[in-house]
Amino acid sequence: MTNMTLAISEDLHKIMRKHKHIKWSEVARQAIQDQARKLDLMDKLLSKSELTEEDAERIGQKIKHGIAKRHGLIK
């Protein structure tokens, strides 16, 4: 297994010190593993996509506009 060193803020470190019973390296390992799995799944789903990045950006803007309109932020 490969080792990794992380830099964290002093505020976060203070919180972690209050909860010494938690295996923080395991928490970090699980978070990294979950994110890596999501990225791997996304890569697999998108591997055969014909959408360009511009297409995805345009769709994203339409979704954001629709959400803003639904919540009364724009008319």
Kinemage of the C-alpha trace (Angstrom):
@kinemage 1
@onewidth
@group {chain A} dominant
@subgroup {mainchain}
@vectorlist {calphas} color= white
{ca met a 1} P 0.000 0.000 0.000
{ca thr a 2} L 1.193 3.504 -0.828
{ca asn a 3} L 1.397 6.207 1.834
{ca met a 4} L 0.054 9.726 1.400
{ca thr a 5} L 0.599 12.880 3.442
{ca leu a 6} L -2.152 15.492 3.749
{ca ala a 7} L -2.010 19.084 4.896
{ca ile a 8} L -5.003 20.196 6.981
{ca ser a 9} L -5.930 23.480 8.592
{ca glu a 10} L -5.260 24.086 12.266
{ca asp a 11} L -9.016 24.396 12.886
{ca leu a 12} L -9.636 20.972 11.399
{ca his a 13} L -6.753 19.534 13.380
{ca lys a 14} L -8.267 20.848 16.623
{ca ile a 15} L -11.554 19.111 15.849
{ca met a 16} L -9.771 15.879 14.996
{ca arg a 17} L -7.813 15.981 18.265
{ca lys a 18} L -11.106 16.180 20.172
{ca his a 19} L -12.145 12.872 18.584
{ca lys a 20} L -9.071 10.710 19.009
{ca his a 21} L -11.204 7.553 19.000
{ca ile a 22} L -11.833 8.015 15.264
{ca lys a 23} L -9.336 6.489 12.851
{ca trp a 24} L -8.913 9.568 10.690
{ca ser a 25} L -6.673 7.802 8.192
{ca glu a 26} L -9.535 5.363 7.557
{ca val a 27} L -11.997 8.238 7.128
{ca ala a 28} L -9.667 9.822 4.549
{ca arg a 29} L -9.052 6.481 2.829
{ca gln a 30} L -12.801 5.841 2.496
{ca ala a 31} L -13.486 9.354 1.180
{ca ile a 32} L -10.738 9.029 -1.426
{ca gln a 33} L -11.923 5.565 -2.399
{ca asp a 34} L -15.544 6.727 -2.773
{ca gln a 35} L -14.502 9.664 -4.942
{ca ala a 36} L -12.241 7.468 -7.081
{ca arg a 37} L -15.089 4.989 -7.631
{ca lys a 38} L -17.422 7.797 -8.693
{ca leu a 39} L -14.821 9.084 -11.141
{ca asp a 40} L -14.247 5.592 -12.505
{ca leu a 41} L -17.990 5.117 -13.014
{ca met a 42} L -18.259 8.510 -14.690
{ca asp a 43} L -15.376 7.624 -17.027
{ca lys a 44} L -17.106 4.365 -17.964
{ca leu a 45} L -20.455 6.068 -18.558
{ca leu a 46} L -18.910 8.822 -20.652
{ca ser a 47} L -16.518 6.650 -22.649
{ca lys a 48} L -19.059 6.209 -25.450
{ca ser a 49} L -20.677 9.626 -25.190
{ca glu a 50} L -20.818 11.767 -28.285
{ca leu a 51} L -21.442 14.983 -26.338
{ca thr a 52} L -18.755 17.589 -26.583
{ca glu a 53} L -17.682 19.672 -23.613
{ca glu a 54} L -19.527 22.590 -25.214
{ca asp a 55} L -22.711 20.483 -25.394
{ca ala a 56} L -22.386 19.585 -21.708
{ca glu a 57} L -21.790 23.231 -20.782
{ca arg a 58} L -24.862 24.336 -22.736
{ca ile a 59} L -27.034 21.661 -21.079
{ca gly a 60} L -25.679 22.650 -17.660
{ca gln a 61} L -26.549 26.311 -18.264
{ca lys a 62} L -30.113 25.350 -19.275
{ca ile a 63} L -30.493 23.291 -16.103
{ca lys a 64} L -29.179 26.123 -13.917
{ca his a 65} L -31.515 28.578 -15.653
{ca gly a 66} L -34.502 26.270 -15.108
{ca ile a 67} L -33.675 25.820 -11.418
{ca ala a 68} L -33.234 29.562 -10.911
{ca lys a 69} L -36.551 30.218 -12.668
{ca arg a 70} L -38.365 27.576 -10.597
{ca his a 71} L -37.116 29.175 -7.385
{ca gly a 72} L -38.081 32.686 -8.466
{ca leu a 73} L -34.541 33.956 -8.811
{ca ile a 74} L -35.181 35.015 -12.416
{ca lys a 75} L -38.272 35.522 -14.567
